Amino acid sequence: MIAWGLAYVQVMIYYLRMENKLAKLDSLIVKQAIRDVASKDVQTSQKALSYFISNDFKNLCQRNNFDVDKMILSIKELNEYPLLSKKKLSNDIAKVIDSVFI
């Protein structure tokens, strides 16, 4: 019985570590996509915008308990700013993402 309990704890520790790594990976994906929205390269920006309406992004939001509609609205608002403002705001958002995801 004790061996089973120890095995269970080890599995839970492994699961929590993997979950933490997945959250870190998710944060890196979102940060890069936000920075790409602010790219001066139109194609890069358009690809990033399309990511935010993809099922992959919706799954990421669900996995991390984020409101996908609010996230999309924020990205649309970010995209309306001039390029230099977008770059500054995207870097500010990246800092917030660091504090929220992990």
Jmol script that loads the backbone (N, CA, C; Angstrom):
load data "model"
ATOM      1  N   MET A   1       0.813  -1.185   0.000  1.00  0.00           N
ATOM      2  CA  MET A   1       0.000   0.000   0.000  1.00  0.00           C
ATOM      3  C   MET A   1       0.864   1.259   0.000  1.00  0.00           C
ATOM      4  N   ILE A   2       1.936   1.277   0.774  1.00  0.00           N
ATOM      5  CA  ILE A   2       2.817   2.436   0.829  1.00  0.00           C
ATOM      6  C   ILE A   2       3.505   2.641  -0.523  1.00  0.00           C
ATOM      7  N   ALA A   3       3.897   1.530  -1.163  1.00  0.00           N
ATOM      8  CA  ALA A   3       4.548   1.627  -2.470  1.00  0.00           C
ATOM      9  C   ALA A   3       3.606   2.272  -3.487  1.00  0.00           C
ATOM     10  N   TRP A   4       2.321   1.904  -3.424  1.00  0.00           N
ATOM     11  CA  TRP A   4       1.343   2.492  -4.341  1.00  0.00           C
ATOM     12  C   TRP A   4       1.224   3.993  -4.088  1.00  0.00           C
ATOM     13  N   GLY A   5       1.186   4.397  -2.831  1.00  0.00           N
ATOM     14  CA  GLY A   5       1.094   5.808  -2.470  1.00  0.00           C
ATOM     15  C   GLY A   5       2.300   6.592  -2.955  1.00  0.00           C
ATOM     16  N   LEU A   6       3.490   6.001  -2.827  1.00  0.00           N
ATOM     17  CA  LEU A   6       4.712   6.648  -3.285  1.00  0.00           C
ATOM     18  C   LEU A   6       4.691   6.788  -4.807  1.00  0.00           C
ATOM     19  N   ALA A   7       4.272   5.739  -5.483  1.00  0.00           N
ATOM     20  CA  ALA A   7       4.188   5.791  -6.942  1.00  0.00           C
ATOM     21  C   ALA A   7       3.212   6.881  -7.385  1.00  0.00           C
ATOM     22  N   TYR A   8       2.108   6.995  -6.684  1.00  0.00           N
ATOM     23  CA  TYR A   8       1.112   8.015  -7.017  1.00  0.00           C
ATOM     24  C   TYR A   8       1.709   9.413  -6.852  1.00  0.00           C
ATOM     25  N   VAL A   9       2.418   9.646  -5.769  1.00  0.00           N
ATOM     26  CA  VAL A   9       3.043  10.948  -5.523  1.00  0.00           C
ATOM     27  C   VAL A   9       4.068  11.249  -6.616  1.00  0.00           C
ATOM     28  N   GLN A  10       4.847  10.243  -6.999  1.00  0.00           N
ATOM     29  CA  GLN A  10       5.842  10.452  -8.049  1.00  0.00           C
ATOM     30  C   GLN A  10       5.175  10.811  -9.373  1.00  0.00           C
ATOM     31  N   VAL A  11       4.071  10.149  -9.683  1.00  0.00           N
ATOM     32  CA  VAL A  11       3.341  10.450 -10.917  1.00  0.00           C
ATOM     33  C   VAL A  11       2.778  11.874 -10.861  1.00  0.00           C
ATOM     34  N   MET A  12       2.253  12.276  -9.722  1.00  0.00           N
ATOM     35  CA  MET A  12       1.700  13.623  -9.583  1.00  0.00           C
ATOM     36  C   MET A  12       2.792  14.686  -9.711  1.00  0.00           C
ATOM     37  N   ILE A  13       3.946  14.436  -9.135  1.00  0.00           N
ATOM     38  CA  ILE A  13       5.066  15.372  -9.262  1.00  0.00           C
ATOM     39  C   ILE A  13       5.484  15.487 -10.725  1.00  0.00           C
ATOM     40  N   TYR A  14       5.569  14.364 -11.408  1.00  0.00           N
ATOM     41  CA  TYR A  14       5.913  14.362 -12.830  1.00  0.00           C
ATOM     42  C   TYR A  14       4.877  15.160 -13.618  1.00  0.00           C
ATOM     43  N   TYR A  15       3.594  14.914 -13.341  1.00  0.00           N
ATOM     44  CA  TYR A  15       2.509  15.604 -14.036  1.00  0.00           C
ATOM     45  C   TYR A  15       2.599  17.123 -13.809  1.00  0.00           C
ATOM     46  N   LEU A  16       2.832  17.538 -12.577  1.00  0.00           N
ATOM     47  CA  LEU A  16       2.931  18.968 -12.281  1.00  0.00           C
ATOM     48  C   LEU A  16       4.120  19.613 -12.985  1.00  0.00           C
ATOM     49  N   ARG A  17       5.231  18.892 -13.052  1.00  0.00           N
ATOM     50  CA  ARG A  17       6.407  19.419 -13.765  1.00  0.00           C
ATOM     51  C   ARG A  17       6.106  19.568 -15.251  1.00  0.00           C
ATOM     52  N   MET A  18       5.455  18.571 -15.824  1.00  0.00           N
ATOM     53  CA  MET A  18       5.111  18.623 -17.246  1.00  0.00           C
ATOM     54  C   MET A  18       4.108  19.749 -17.512  1.00  0.00           C
ATOM     55  N   GLU A  19       3.155  19.911 -16.617  1.00  0.00           N
ATOM     56  CA  GLU A  19       2.170  20.978 -16.761  1.00  0.00           C
ATOM     57  C   GLU A  19       2.853  22.342 -16.713  1.00  0.00           C
ATOM     58  N   ASN A  20       3.819  22.496 -15.828  1.00  0.00           N
ATOM     59  CA  ASN A  20       4.564  23.740 -15.722  1.00  0.00           C
ATOM     60  C   ASN A  20       5.368  23.999 -16.999  1.00  0.00           C
ATOM     61  N   LYS A  21       5.971  22.957 -17.555  1.00  0.00           N
ATOM     62  CA  LYS A  21       6.738  23.109 -18.794  1.00  0.00           C
ATOM     63  C   LYS A  21       5.819  23.476 -19.955  1.00  0.00           C
ATOM     64  N   LEU A  22       4.637  22.873 -19.985  1.00  0.00           N
ATOM     65  CA  LEU A  22       3.681  23.193 -21.038  1.00  0.00           C
ATOM     66  C   LEU A  22       3.223  24.643 -20.925  1.00  0.00           C
ATOM     67  N   ALA A  23       2.977  25.117 -19.707  1.00  0.00           N
ATOM     68  CA  ALA A  23       2.583  26.515 -19.504  1.00  0.00           C
ATOM     69  C   ALA A  23       3.703  27.450 -19.964  1.00  0.00           C
ATOM     70  N   LYS A  24       4.936  27.090 -19.699  1.00  0.00           N
ATOM     71  CA  LYS A  24       6.080  27.904 -20.133  1.00  0.00           C
ATOM     72  C   LYS A  24       6.145  27.942 -21.657  1.00  0.00           C
ATOM     73  N   LEU A  25       5.961  26.796 -22.288  1.00  0.00           N
ATOM     74  CA  LEU A  25       5.967  26.733 -23.743  1.00  0.00           C
ATOM     75  C   LEU A  25       4.818  27.563 -24.319  1.00  0.00           C
ATOM     76  N   ASP A  26       3.637  27.442 -23.721  1.00  0.00           N
ATOM     77  CA  ASP A  26       2.486  28.238 -24.158  1.00  0.00           C
ATOM     78  C   ASP A  26       2.791  29.731 -24.063  1.00  0.00           C
ATOM     79  N   SER A  27       3.436  30.143 -22.974  1.00  0.00           N
ATOM     80  CA  SER A  27       3.743  31.569 -22.812  1.00  0.00           C
ATOM     81  C   SER A  27       4.698  32.050 -23.900  1.00  0.00           C
ATOM     82  N   LEU A  28       5.665  31.222 -24.252  1.00  0.00           N
ATOM     83  CA  LEU A  28       6.623  31.592 -25.304  1.00  0.00           C
ATOM     84  C   LEU A  28       5.931  31.706 -26.657  1.00  0.00           C
ATOM     85  N   ILE A  29       5.002  30.805 -26.926  1.00  0.00           N
ATOM     86  CA  ILE A  29       4.251  30.844 -28.188  1.00  0.00           C
ATOM     87  C   ILE A  29       3.440  32.136 -28.284  1.00  0.00           C
ATOM     88  N   VAL A  30       2.716  32.444 -27.225  1.00  0.00           N
ATOM     89  CA  VAL A  30       1.866  33.641 -27.234  1.00  0.00           C
ATOM     90  C   VAL A  30       2.719  34.904 -27.336  1.00  0.00           C
ATOM     91  N   LYS A  31       3.813  34.958 -26.593  1.00  0.00           N
ATOM     92  CA  LYS A  31       4.682  36.137 -26.655  1.00  0.00           C
ATOM     93  C   LYS A  31       5.221  36.364 -28.062  1.00  0.00           C
ATOM     94  N   GLN A  32       5.653  35.287 -28.712  1.00  0.00           N
ATOM     95  CA  GLN A  32       6.196  35.441 -30.060  1.00  0.00           C
ATOM     96  C   GLN A  32       5.103  35.854 -31.038  1.00  0.00           C
ATOM     97  N   ALA A  33       3.934  35.280 -30.896  1.00  0.00           N
ATOM     98  CA  ALA A  33       2.827  35.643 -31.794  1.00  0.00           C
ATOM     99  C   ALA A  33       2.446  37.110 -31.611  1.00  0.00           C
ATOM    100  N   ILE A  34       2.447  37.585 -30.375  1.00  0.00           N
ATOM    101  CA  ILE A  34       2.125  38.998 -30.127  1.00  0.00           C
ATOM    102  C   ILE A  34       3.203  39.893 -30.733  1.00  0.00           C
ATOM    103  N   ARG A  35       4.439  39.519 -30.578  1.00  0.00           N
ATOM    104  CA  ARG A  35       5.521  40.314 -31.180  1.00  0.00           C
ATOM    105  C   ARG A  35       5.410  40.292 -32.707  1.00  0.00           C
ATOM    106  N   ASP A  36       5.002  39.147 -33.251  1.00  0.00           N
ATOM    107  CA  ASP A  36       4.838  39.051 -34.705  1.00  0.00           C
ATOM    108  C   ASP A  36       3.697  39.919 -35.208  1.00  0.00           C
ATOM    109  N   VAL A  37       2.651  40.087 -34.419  1.00  0.00           N
ATOM    110  CA  VAL A  37       1.573  41.007 -34.797  1.00  0.00           C
ATOM    111  C   VAL A  37       2.148  42.406 -35.000  1.00  0.00           C
ATOM    112  N   ALA A  38       3.118  42.769 -34.195  1.00  0.00           N
ATOM    113  CA  ALA A  38       3.729  44.101 -34.262  1.00  0.00           C
ATOM    114  C   ALA A  38       4.883  44.177 -35.272  1.00  0.00           C
ATOM    115  N   SER A  39       5.067  43.138 -36.051  1.00  0.00           N
ATOM    116  CA  SER A  39       6.157  43.114 -37.025  1.00  0.00           C
ATOM    117  C   SER A  39       5.907  44.112 -38.153  1.00  0.00           C
ATOM    118  N   LYS A  40       6.989  44.696 -38.675  1.00  0.00           N
ATOM    119  CA  LYS A  40       6.845  45.590 -39.821  1.00  0.00           C
ATOM    120  C   LYS A  40       6.646  44.794 -41.113  1.00  0.00           C
ATOM    121  N   ASP A  41       6.979  43.505 -41.069  1.00  0.00           N
ATOM    122  CA  ASP A  41       6.737  42.626 -42.210  1.00  0.00           C
ATOM    123  C   ASP A  41       5.247  42.248 -42.228  1.00  0.00           C
ATOM    124  N   VAL A  42       4.545  42.689 -43.242  1.00  0.00           N
ATOM    125  CA  VAL A  42       3.091  42.502 -43.318  1.00  0.00           C
ATOM    126  C   VAL A  42       2.717  41.025 -43.294  1.00  0.00           C
ATOM    127  N   GLN A  43       3.468  40.198 -44.002  1.00  0.00           N
ATOM    128  CA  GLN A  43       3.156  38.770 -44.042  1.00  0.00           C
ATOM    129  C   GLN A  43       3.297  38.133 -42.656  1.00  0.00           C
ATOM    130  N   THR A  44       4.327  38.481 -41.932  1.00  0.00           N
ATOM    131  CA  THR A  44       4.528  37.962 -40.576  1.00  0.00           C
ATOM    132  C   THR A  44       3.388  38.394 -39.673  1.00  0.00           C
ATOM    133  N   SER A  45       3.023  39.653 -39.779  1.00  0.00           N
ATOM    134  CA  SER A  45       1.929  40.172 -38.968  1.00  0.00           C
ATOM    135  C   SER A  45       0.608  39.462 -39.288  1.00  0.00           C
ATOM    136  N   GLN A  46       0.333  39.256 -40.561  1.00  0.00           N
ATOM    137  CA  GLN A  46      -0.908  38.583 -40.963  1.00  0.00           C
ATOM    138  C   GLN A  46      -0.953  37.129 -40.489  1.00  0.00           C
ATOM    139  N   LYS A  47       0.175  36.439 -40.566  1.00  0.00           N
ATOM    140  CA  LYS A  47       0.239  35.055 -40.073  1.00  0.00           C
ATOM    141  C   LYS A  47      -0.017  35.008 -38.572  1.00  0.00           C
ATOM    142  N   ALA A  48       0.551  35.964 -37.864  1.00  0.00           N
ATOM    143  CA  ALA A  48       0.346  36.015 -36.411  1.00  0.00           C
ATOM    144  C   ALA A  48      -1.123  36.279 -36.096  1.00  0.00           C
ATOM    145  N   LEU A  49      -1.729  37.201 -36.812  1.00  0.00           N
ATOM    146  CA  LEU A  49      -3.145  37.493 -36.591  1.00  0.00           C
ATOM    147  C   LEU A  49      -4.009  36.267 -36.866  1.00  0.00           C
ATOM    148  N   SER A  50      -3.658  35.515 -37.900  1.00  0.00           N
ATOM    149  CA  SER A  50      -4.442  34.312 -38.210  1.00  0.00           C
ATOM    150  C   SER A  50      -4.272  33.245 -37.127  1.00  0.00           C
ATOM    151  N   TYR A  51      -3.111  33.221 -36.472  1.00  0.00           N
ATOM    152  CA  TYR A  51      -2.916  32.275 -35.372  1.00  0.00           C
ATOM    153  C   TYR A  51      -3.925  32.534 -34.254  1.00  0.00           C
ATOM    154  N   PHE A  52      -4.178  33.824 -33.985  1.00  0.00           N
ATOM    155  CA  PHE A  52      -5.064  34.162 -32.877  1.00  0.00           C
ATOM    156  C   PHE A  52      -6.523  33.796 -33.120  1.00  0.00           C
ATOM    157  N   ILE A  53      -6.874  33.431 -34.339  1.00  0.00           N
ATOM    158  CA  ILE A  53      -8.240  32.958 -34.587  1.00  0.00           C
ATOM    159  C   ILE A  53      -8.260  31.459 -34.896  1.00  0.00           C
ATOM    160  N   SER A  54      -7.138  30.804 -34.661  1.00  0.00           N
ATOM    161  CA  SER A  54      -7.027  29.372 -34.952  1.00  0.00           C
ATOM    162  C   SER A  54      -7.523  28.514 -33.784  1.00  0.00           C
ATOM    163  N   ASN A  55      -7.807  27.265 -34.086  1.00  0.00           N
ATOM    164  CA  ASN A  55      -8.177  26.307 -33.038  1.00  0.00           C
ATOM    165  C   ASN A  55      -7.021  26.050 -32.083  1.00  0.00           C
ATOM    166  N   ASP A  56      -5.794  26.112 -32.593  1.00  0.00           N
ATOM    167  CA  ASP A  56      -4.631  25.924 -31.722  1.00  0.00           C
ATOM    168  C   ASP A  56      -4.612  26.979 -30.616  1.00  0.00           C
ATOM    169  N   PHE A  57      -4.890  28.221 -30.994  1.00  0.00           N
ATOM    170  CA  PHE A  57      -4.905  29.284 -29.989  1.00  0.00           C
ATOM    171  C   PHE A  57      -6.065  29.093 -29.024  1.00  0.00           C
ATOM    172  N   LYS A  58      -7.206  28.702 -29.530  1.00  0.00           N
ATOM    173  CA  LYS A  58      -8.365  28.454 -28.661  1.00  0.00           C
ATOM    174  C   LYS A  58      -8.048  27.347 -27.653  1.00  0.00           C
ATOM    175  N   ASN A  59      -7.385  26.293 -28.121  1.00  0.00           N
ATOM    176  CA  ASN A  59      -6.994  25.207 -27.211  1.00  0.00           C
ATOM    177  C   ASN A  59      -6.000  25.690 -26.161  1.00  0.00           C
ATOM    178  N   LEU A  60      -5.053  26.520 -26.575  1.00  0.00           N
ATOM    179  CA  LEU A  60      -4.084  27.073 -25.630  1.00  0.00           C
ATOM    180  C   LEU A  60      -4.810  27.883 -24.561  1.00  0.00           C
ATOM    181  N   CYS A  61      -5.773  28.686 -24.966  1.00  0.00           N
ATOM    182  CA  CYS A  61      -6.530  29.498 -23.998  1.00  0.00           C
ATOM    183  C   CYS A  61      -7.309  28.609 -23.036  1.00  0.00           C
ATOM    184  N   GLN A  62      -7.936  27.574 -23.555  1.00  0.00           N
ATOM    185  CA  GLN A  62      -8.689  26.663 -22.690  1.00  0.00           C
ATOM    186  C   GLN A  62      -7.768  25.966 -21.705  1.00  0.00           C
ATOM    187  N   ARG A  63      -6.616  25.533 -22.202  1.00  0.00           N
ATOM    188  CA  ARG A  63      -5.652  24.820 -21.363  1.00  0.00           C
ATOM    189  C   ARG A  63      -5.159  25.701 -20.215  1.00  0.00           C
ATOM    190  N   ASN A  64      -5.095  27.016 -20.460  1.00  0.00           N
ATOM    191  CA  ASN A  64      -4.567  27.950 -19.458  1.00  0.00           C
ATOM    192  C   ASN A  64      -5.649  28.800 -18.800  1.00  0.00           C
ATOM    193  N   ASN A  65      -6.909  28.421 -19.014  1.00  0.00           N
ATOM    194  CA  ASN A  65      -8.062  29.112 -18.405  1.00  0.00           C
ATOM    195  C   ASN A  65      -8.127  30.594 -18.745  1.00  0.00           C
ATOM    196  N   PHE A  66      -7.898  30.919 -20.018  1.00  0.00           N
ATOM    197  CA  PHE A  66      -8.018  32.291 -20.493  1.00  0.00           C
ATOM    198  C   PHE A  66      -9.275  32.434 -21.327  1.00  0.00           C
ATOM    199  N   ASP A  67      -9.877  33.599 -21.259  1.00  0.00           N
ATOM    200  CA  ASP A  67     -11.053  33.917 -22.066  1.00  0.00           C
ATOM    201  C   ASP A  67     -10.586  34.229 -23.484  1.00  0.00           C
ATOM    202  N   VAL A  68     -10.848  33.323 -24.402  1.00  0.00           N
ATOM    203  CA  VAL A  68     -10.345  33.460 -25.768  1.00  0.00           C
ATOM    204  C   VAL A  68     -10.904  34.710 -26.442  1.00  0.00           C
ATOM    205  N   ASP A  69     -12.157  35.046 -26.184  1.00  0.00           N
ATOM    206  CA  ASP A  69     -12.755  36.220 -26.816  1.00  0.00           C
ATOM    207  C   ASP A  69     -12.078  37.511 -26.362  1.00  0.00           C
ATOM    208  N   LYS A  70     -11.773  37.599 -25.086  1.00  0.00           N
ATOM    209  CA  LYS A  70     -11.078  38.793 -24.577  1.00  0.00           C
ATOM    210  C   LYS A  70      -9.659  38.876 -25.137  1.00  0.00           C
ATOM    211  N   MET A  71      -9.018  37.728 -25.259  1.00  0.00           N
ATOM    212  CA  MET A  71      -7.658  37.712 -25.816  1.00  0.00           C
ATOM    213  C   MET A  71      -7.689  38.200 -27.272  1.00  0.00           C
ATOM    214  N   ILE A  72      -8.638  37.694 -28.047  1.00  0.00           N
ATOM    215  CA  ILE A  72      -8.735  38.089 -29.456  1.00  0.00           C
ATOM    216  C   ILE A  72      -9.050  39.578 -29.569  1.00  0.00           C
ATOM    217  N   LEU A  73      -9.953  40.067 -28.740  1.00  0.00           N
ATOM    218  CA  LEU A  73     -10.276  41.491 -28.750  1.00  0.00           C
ATOM    219  C   LEU A  73      -9.036  42.330 -28.443  1.00  0.00           C
ATOM    220  N   SER A  74      -8.249  41.900 -27.492  1.00  0.00           N
ATOM    221  CA  SER A  74      -7.019  42.624 -27.149  1.00  0.00           C
ATOM    222  C   SER A  74      -6.044  42.659 -28.315  1.00  0.00           C
ATOM    223  N   ILE A  75      -5.922  41.543 -29.017  1.00  0.00           N
ATOM    224  CA  ILE A  75      -5.009  41.479 -30.163  1.00  0.00           C
ATOM    225  C   ILE A  75      -5.517  42.387 -31.284  1.00  0.00           C
ATOM    226  N   LYS A  76      -6.819  42.385 -31.520  1.00  0.00           N
ATOM    227  CA  LYS A  76      -7.388  43.274 -32.546  1.00  0.00           C
ATOM    228  C   LYS A  76      -7.121  44.734 -32.200  1.00  0.00           C
ATOM    229  N   GLU A  77      -7.279  45.088 -30.936  1.00  0.00           N
ATOM    230  CA  GLU A  77      -7.008  46.462 -30.506  1.00  0.00           C
ATOM    231  C   GLU A  77      -5.532  46.801 -30.656  1.00  0.00           C
ATOM    232  N   LEU A  78      -4.665  45.870 -30.300  1.00  0.00           N
ATOM    233  CA  LEU A  78      -3.221  46.082 -30.473  1.00  0.00           C
ATOM    234  C   LEU A  78      -2.908  46.356 -31.937  1.00  0.00           C
ATOM    235  N   ASN A  79      -3.529  45.614 -32.825  1.00  0.00           N
ATOM    236  CA  ASN A  79      -3.244  45.727 -34.253  1.00  0.00           C
ATOM    237  C   ASN A  79      -3.671  47.075 -34.841  1.00  0.00           C
ATOM    238  N   GLU A  80      -4.535  47.793 -34.166  1.00  0.00           N
ATOM    239  CA  GLU A  80      -5.007  49.084 -34.669  1.00  0.00           C
ATOM    240  C   GLU A  80      -4.021  50.225 -34.402  1.00  0.00           C
ATOM    241  N   TYR A  81      -3.041  49.993 -33.545  1.00  0.00           N
ATOM    242  CA  TYR A  81      -2.074  51.040 -33.228  1.00  0.00           C
ATOM    243  C   TYR A  81      -1.051  51.184 -34.352  1.00  0.00           C
ATOM    244  N   PRO A  82      -0.409  52.353 -34.442  1.00  0.00           N
ATOM    245  CA  PRO A  82       0.704  52.523 -35.393  1.00  0.00           C
ATOM    246  C   PRO A  82       1.857  51.577 -35.023  1.00  0.00           C
ATOM    247  N   LEU A  83       2.711  51.316 -35.980  1.00  0.00           N
ATOM    248  CA  LEU A  83       3.770  50.314 -35.819  1.00  0.00           C
ATOM    249  C   LEU A  83       4.623  50.524 -34.567  1.00  0.00           C
ATOM    250  N   LEU A  84       5.127  51.736 -34.353  1.00  0.00           N
ATOM    251  CA  LEU A  84       6.004  51.957 -33.200  1.00  0.00           C
ATOM    252  C   LEU A  84       5.267  51.738 -31.879  1.00  0.00           C
ATOM    253  N   SER A  85       4.041  52.170 -31.829  1.00  0.00           N
ATOM    254  CA  SER A  85       3.245  51.947 -30.612  1.00  0.00           C
ATOM    255  C   SER A  85       2.969  50.459 -30.420  1.00  0.00           C
ATOM    256  N   LYS A  86       2.701  49.762 -31.531  1.00  0.00           N
ATOM    257  CA  LYS A  86       2.463  48.307 -31.450  1.00  0.00           C
ATOM    258  C   LYS A  86       3.679  47.597 -30.877  1.00  0.00           C
ATOM    259  N   LYS A  87       4.857  48.004 -31.336  1.00  0.00           N
ATOM    260  CA  LYS A  87       6.081  47.358 -30.847  1.00  0.00           C
ATOM    261  C   LYS A  87       6.244  47.575 -29.344  1.00  0.00           C
ATOM    262  N   LYS A  88       6.040  48.797 -28.895  1.00  0.00           N
ATOM    263  CA  LYS A  88       6.161  49.082 -27.457  1.00  0.00           C
ATOM    264  C   LYS A  88       5.117  48.314 -26.669  1.00  0.00           C
ATOM    265  N   LEU A  89       3.876  48.356 -27.127  1.00  0.00           N
ATOM    266  CA  LEU A  89       2.806  47.640 -26.421  1.00  0.00           C
ATOM    267  C   LEU A  89       3.028  46.129 -26.419  1.00  0.00           C
ATOM    268  N   SER A  90       3.517  45.593 -27.538  1.00  0.00           N
ATOM    269  CA  SER A  90       3.748  44.147 -27.579  1.00  0.00           C
ATOM    270  C   SER A  90       4.828  43.733 -26.583  1.00  0.00           C
ATOM    271  N   ASN A  91       5.838  44.566 -26.408  1.00  0.00           N
ATOM    272  CA  ASN A  91       6.866  44.266 -25.397  1.00  0.00           C
ATOM    273  C   ASN A  91       6.307  44.378 -23.988  1.00  0.00           C
ATOM    274  N   ASP A  92       5.440  45.357 -23.765  1.00  0.00           N
ATOM    275  CA  ASP A  92       4.788  45.486 -22.454  1.00  0.00           C
ATOM    276  C   ASP A  92       3.903  44.267 -22.176  1.00  0.00           C
ATOM    277  N   ILE A  93       3.187  43.824 -23.186  1.00  0.00           N
ATOM    278  CA  ILE A  93       2.326  42.646 -23.037  1.00  0.00           C
ATOM    279  C   ILE A  93       3.165  41.408 -22.740  1.00  0.00           C
ATOM    280  N   ALA A  94       4.316  41.299 -23.387  1.00  0.00           N
ATOM    281  CA  ALA A  94       5.208  40.154 -23.152  1.00  0.00           C
ATOM    282  C   ALA A  94       5.630  40.088 -21.685  1.00  0.00           C
ATOM    283  N   LYS A  95       5.870  41.242 -21.078  1.00  0.00           N
ATOM    284  CA  LYS A  95       6.238  41.274 -19.660  1.00  0.00           C
ATOM    285  C   LYS A  95       5.077  40.806 -18.780  1.00  0.00           C
ATOM    286  N   VAL A  96       3.872  41.200 -19.147  1.00  0.00           N
ATOM    287  CA  VAL A  96       2.702  40.768 -18.392  1.00  0.00           C
ATOM    288  C   VAL A  96       2.515  39.259 -18.535  1.00  0.00           C
ATOM    289  N   ILE A  97       2.720  38.748 -19.731  1.00  0.00           N
ATOM    290  CA  ILE A  97       2.594  37.306 -19.975  1.00  0.00           C
ATOM    291  C   ILE A  97       3.561  36.536 -19.091  1.00  0.00           C
ATOM    292  N   ASP A  98       4.779  37.040 -18.946  1.00  0.00           N
ATOM    293  CA  ASP A  98       5.750  36.376 -18.064  1.00  0.00           C
ATOM    294  C   ASP A  98       5.221  36.264 -16.640  1.00  0.00           C
ATOM    295  N   SER A  99       4.540  37.292 -16.188  1.00  0.00           N
ATOM    296  CA  SER A  99       4.052  37.271 -14.807  1.00  0.00           C
ATOM    297  C   SER A  99       2.777  36.442 -14.660  1.00  0.00           C
ATOM    298  N   VAL A 100       2.008  36.268 -15.731  1.00  0.00           N
ATOM    299  CA  VAL A 100       0.738  35.549 -15.636  1.00  0.00           C
ATOM    300  C   VAL A 100       0.895  34.053 -15.847  1.00  0.00           C
ATOM    301  N   PHE A 101       1.677  33.658 -16.834  1.00  0.00           N
ATOM    302  CA  PHE A 101       1.760  32.242 -17.188  1.00  0.00           C
ATOM    303  C   PHE A 101       2.470  31.421 -16.128  1.00  0.00           C
ATOM    304  N   ILE A 102       3.537  31.937 -15.576  1.00  0.00           N
ATOM    305  CA  ILE A 102       4.340  31.131 -14.638  1.00  0.00           C
ATOM    306  C   ILE A 102       4.325  31.758 -13.270  1.00  0.00           C
TER     307      ILE A 102
END
end "model"
wireframe off; spacefill off
backbone 0.3
color backbone group
